[in-house]
Amino acid sequence: MSEILTEAWGHYEYSSGALRAEVSWGALTSEVVAYFTARPLDSLSLQPTPRGRVLFANGLPLADESLEALLPFVDEARARLAQQPRHPSQILFPSLQSGESRPEPVGEFRTAAESLAGLLDSERESIGVVYGYIIPSGGPLFAEPSWGGQMSGIRLPDDQHFYSVRAALGRLDLSRHDPATNRVLERKDIRFWDQIATTFGPIQICRQSVNLEPFLRELRQLVETMCHAVEGVVTIGWQGV
């Protein structure tokens, strides 16, 4: 994941009147935003509908037996999510195609930029580390660290439950699942563990520091620039590499 986190995807452009600013975007910045916005997978359920069965993850439609069965639930989920308050990162970094742009009211944009900068400063120590793991008993395939991602089906000694470990930027969680439903019963922060003792041998924890300073510097510059904006909107654009 060290190589992936250095990958550049493009940059966001911000303008209001004569004011201009840019924020680079890539694997690392995407992981930073995911730290604040991504929800862990707590439950999967397969529910019958008149047009086929639909798989739900955390109450949101994920997959189905037919597109006809899925689409009504996707539209309903989109409408429900649209009514929820947006995270500051969703305002600053909207999903756009290269060359597209979107306006945001200056006041709302400033508040979002200041809020995200504050969040990054407060969580800087946590999100400055990416976690992974290796399985020495797993042979050559597991000899190199797996940075990020999730591994399921883990069994602990003298325990009937299944476990999963999820590694990411700023997070390393061990989840205990219900054997019958696979629902998450407990999630434990194990960032400070050195290993997980399992029935197939230890899982060793790996850590790697990442450099957040370029992102923080550009975000602070964006806040400073747009605090002088007097136009009604900030126009946000995206340019891919």
Secondary structure, 3 states (H helix, E strand, C coil): CCCHHHCEEEEEEEEECCEEEEEEEEHHHHHHHHHHHCCCCCCEEEEEECCEEEEEECCEEEEECCHHHHHHHHHHHHHHHHCCCCCHHHHHCCCCCCCCEEEEEHHHHHHHHHHHHHHHHHCCCHHHEEEEEECHHHCHHHCCCEECEEEEEEECCCCCCEEEEEEEECEEEEEEECCCCCCEEEEEECCCCCEECCCCCCEEEEEEECCCHHHHHHHHHHHHHHCCCCCCEEEEEEEEC
